Amino acid sequence: MRAPRNTNQFLMREKYQLMHLRSDSLGTESGGSDCEMDPLDMDSYLGALENARGALMEFAGETGPAARSPPAPRGTGSSVPAAPPQEESQQYFPSEDDVIESELFMERDFDEFCSRIA
């Protein structure tokens, strides 16, 4: 199973939403200011991505009663056939090409991010 094609787009949207929330809390009109974030601070840049990734993992880990299929009744003698078992989703493990593509994307986006706030 592969990740959705728009995973990076989703993560970047989450990053910019977080930046917008930060700017709202600071009362600034623009998304960034020199006192808010050091352009060379990769941790600040990746913080939003980590938060988004954590949210994705928490969402994927939620298995409430509605997410699971009920167990099939046994020995009821009913003529209704039991529903086929639902597939379990599998964890996505990126290929080396996917990792390289993602790293290149983050480098390009970080450079663009630094040029905008400089």
N, C-alpha and C positions, 0 to 999 in steps of 0.2 A: 504494500500500500504506500502511496506517495502522498506527500503533503500537498495541500491545495496550491494551485499556481499563484495565488494572491497572498501567500503567507507573509512575504516581506512587505507587501502593500499594507496589510493589516497591522503589522508591527510598527511600520512608520506612521500610520494614522494614529495609533495609540501613543506614539512618542510625541507627535505634534499636539494631540489633545492634552497630554500631561503638561507640555510646555505652555499651552494656552491657560490651563488651570493655574499654573505657577504664576503666570503674568497677571492673571486676575487677582490672585491673592496678594501680589505686590503692588497692584494698582497701576501697572504700566500699560500703555496702549499697545506697544509693539511686543512681539514674542520674546525678545531677548534684550538684555542689557549687559554692560560690562561687569557690573557688580553681581549680577545674577549667576553667571556661569563663565568659567574660564574656558576659552575655546580649545585649549590644549588638554583639558581634563576629560579623558576618554571615559572615566567612570560616570561623570555627569551625563554624557551622551548615551552611554549604554544603560543607565539606570532605567530609563523608560522602556527599553527593549526587554530588560530583565523583568520588570513589572508586568509587561504584556505577556511574556513567556510564562511567568508564574501563574498569571490568570488563565492562560490557555491550559496549563497543566492541571490547575485546580478544577477547571471546567471539565476536562477530560476524565478526571478522577471521580467526579460526582456520579454516583450510581444510586439514585433514589429508587423508590418503589416503582415509579412510572418508567424508569429507564430499563428495568429488567422485565423479562417476560415471565409470567407466572409458570410454576411447574405444572406439567401435564398431569392430570389426575390418573391414578393407576387403578386398574381393576374395577372400573365403574360399570363395565359391561355396556357402555353406550355405543350406539352405532355411528356416532359422529367421529370421524377420524381426527386424531390429534394434529395440531398445527406443527409444521416443521420447525425445528429449533432455529432461533435467530442467530445470525453470525455474530461472533464477538469481534469488535474492532481490534486491530493489531497496532502496536506502537510503531511509529515511523522511525526508521533508522536511515539517515541521509547517506547517500553515496559520497564518495570523495569529490566527485564533480559538483554535487550539490553544495558541499561545504565550501569548496573553492569559490563557486559562484556567489554564495552568500557573503563570504569574506570580502570579495571584490566589490560587491554591492555596498556593503557597510563602509568600506574605505572610501568609495566614491561619494557616498552620501555624507560621510563625516567631513570630507573635504568641502563639499558644498555647504554643509551646515556651518563650518568654521568661516567660510568666506562670507556668509550672510551676516554673521554676528560681529565680524571684524570691522 
